[in-house]
Amino acid sequence: MNRSFLFVPADSERKLARVVSAGADALILDLEDAVAEEAKPAARALAAEFLHSNEHSETWVRINPIDSEHARLDLAAIADAAPAGIVLPKPRSVDDVQRLAASLDAAEQQQGLPAGKTGIIALCTERPEALFGLHQYATATSRLRALSWGAEDLSSALGASSVRDARGDWLPVYALARSLCLLAAAAAGVGAVDTVYTDFRDLEGLRRYAENARRDGFGGMLAIHPGQVEVINRAFEPSPAEIDRATRIVAAFADNPGAGTLGLDGEMIDRPHLLQAQRLLDSAQKIASRQANRNQEVSKND
């Protein structure tokens, strides 16, 4: 699971040139909200050029809503570039995700690419009607890699004046959308990616938010500024103490293969603790491997 997904407007050559060195686990070339209507054709061309020329192994593209003509043009522009995945905004239901999957099936076959290569992340809460069918993502498509959510488009659809209360906490409807996204991702067996922290200058607030997201079960987070990436990466990286405890939990069960519960550090642990420990160690290993690959990519691009 990627810790950080950094948005970059695909119509900005300057930002595209700088984004690879930001240290994000994944990049999202944005063809939707960050790009003005008149700039979308140029953004498509720049996105395709970036995908062909850059060696960042986790480059995604946020297309426009699948029910728009822009989406067809977006997909046609990048069809032969084989991005890691497509970020789908504003799906009305899982049907929109399946529609996108069918388009990717056809594109991969036409381009002679491996079937299923391009994944999908659905921003699954941006339309009010979408929240009533999130359980359907459990059987959506094998292309589904993660679910994420957003508050701003949802609040616009609701006509709300704010998404947070005076303390900065999510108002109930957005807290509900966040929780439903997390639950739907778990039911589908895919990653959950928390939404953006919009005040990109407030790094301390971002740290607290990202740490809480990891605590709650999210595996990563969207970023809107390169300065947020390091904070997010650190927040979603297991600490040495966590790795040490997880290692000892796995070892304890390995030494007692028939045990259902064991004592460790003065408390009882059972199989759910073992599964959590194994998941944490797997995550730590993937982070280390990803960082090694990213260091090689940056060296090549330099």
Secondary structure as the mmCIF struct_conf table of DSSP 4:
data_model
#
loop_
_struct_conf.conf_type_id
_struct_conf.id
_struct_conf.beg_label_comp_id
_struct_conf.beg_label_asym_id
_struct_conf.beg_label_seq_id
_struct_conf.end_label_comp_id
_struct_conf.end_label_asym_id
_struct_conf.end_label_seq_id
BEND BEND1 ARG A 3 ARG A 3
STRN STRN1 SER A 4 PRO A 9
TURN_TY1_P TURN_TY1_P1 ALA A 10 ASP A 11
HELX_RH_AL_P HELX_RH_AL_P1 GLU A 13 VAL A 19
HELX_RH_3T_P HELX_RH_3T_P1 VAL A 20 ALA A 22
BEND BEND2 ASP A 25 ASP A 25
STRN STRN2 ALA A 26 ASP A 30
BEND BEND3 GLU A 32 GLU A 32
TURN_TY1_P TURN_TY1_P2 ASP A 33 ALA A 34
BEND BEND4 VAL A 35 VAL A 35
HELX_RH_3T_P HELX_RH_3T_P2 GLU A 37 ALA A 39
HELX_RH_AL_P HELX_RH_AL_P2 LYS A 40 SER A 53
BEND BEND5 SER A 57 SER A 57
STRN STRN3 THR A 59 ARG A 62
TURN_TY1_P TURN_TY1_P3 ILE A 66 ASP A 67
BEND BEND6 SER A 68 SER A 68
HELX_RH_AL_P HELX_RH_AL_P3 GLU A 69 ILE A 78
TURN_TY1_P TURN_TY1_P4 ALA A 79 ALA A 81
BEND BEND7 ALA A 84 ALA A 84
STRN STRN4 GLY A 85 LEU A 88
BEND BEND8 LYS A 90 LYS A 90
BEND BEND9 ARG A 92 SER A 93
HELX_RH_AL_P HELX_RH_AL_P4 VAL A 94 GLN A 111
TURN_TY1_P TURN_TY1_P5 GLY A 112 GLY A 112
HELX_LH_PP_P HELX_LH_PP_P1 LEU A 113 PRO A 114
TURN_TY1_P TURN_TY1_P6 ALA A 115 GLY A 116
BEND BEND10 THR A 118 THR A 118
STRN STRN5 GLY A 119 LEU A 123
TURN_TY1_P TURN_TY1_P7 CYS A 124 THR A 125
BEND BEND11 GLU A 126 ARG A 127
HELX_RH_3T_P HELX_RH_3T_P3 PRO A 128 THR A 139
BEND BEND12 ALA A 140 ALA A 140
TURN_TY1_P TURN_TY1_P8 SER A 142 ARG A 143
STRN STRN6 LEU A 144 SER A 148
BEND BEND13 ALA A 151 ALA A 151
HELX_RH_AL_P HELX_RH_AL_P5 GLU A 152 LEU A 158
TURN_TY1_P TURN_TY1_P9 GLY A 159 GLY A 159
BEND BEND14 SER A 161 SER A 161
BEND BEND15 VAL A 163 VAL A 163
STRN STRN7 ARG A 164 ARG A 164
TURN_TY1_P TURN_TY1_P10 ALA A 166 ARG A 167
BEND BEND16 GLY A 168 GLY A 168
HELX_LH_PP_P HELX_LH_PP_P2 ASP A 169 ASP A 169
STRN STRN8 TRP A 170 TRP A 170
HELX_LH_PP_P HELX_LH_PP_P3 LEU A 171 LEU A 171
HELX_RH_AL_P HELX_RH_AL_P6 PRO A 172 ALA A 188
TURN_TY1_P TURN_TY1_P11 GLY A 189 GLY A 189
BEND BEND17 VAL A 190 VAL A 190
STRN STRN9 GLY A 191 ASP A 194
BEND BEND18 THR A 198 THR A 198
TURN_TY1_P TURN_TY1_P12 PHE A 200 ARG A 201
HELX_RH_AL_P HELX_RH_AL_P7 LEU A 203 ASP A 216
TURN_TY1_P TURN_TY1_P13 GLY A 217 GLY A 217
STRN STRN10 GLY A 220 ALA A 223
BEND BEND19 ILE A 224 HIS A 225
HELX_RH_3T_P HELX_RH_3T_P4 PRO A 226 GLN A 228
HELX_RH_AL_P HELX_RH_AL_P8 VAL A 229 ALA A 235
TURN_TY1_P TURN_TY1_P14 PHE A 236 PHE A 236
BEND BEND20 GLU A 237 GLU A 237
HELX_LH_PP_P HELX_LH_PP_P4 PRO A 238 SER A 239
HELX_RH_AL_P HELX_RH_AL_P9 PRO A 240 ASP A 255
BEND BEND21 ASN A 256 ASN A 256
TURN_TY1_P TURN_TY1_P15 PRO A 257 GLY A 258
BEND BEND22 GLY A 260 GLY A 260
STRN STRN11 THR A 261 LEU A 264
TURN_TY1_P TURN_TY1_P16 ASP A 265 GLY A 266
STRN STRN12 GLU A 267 ASP A 270
HELX_RH_AL_P HELX_RH_AL_P10 ARG A 271 ASN A 301
#
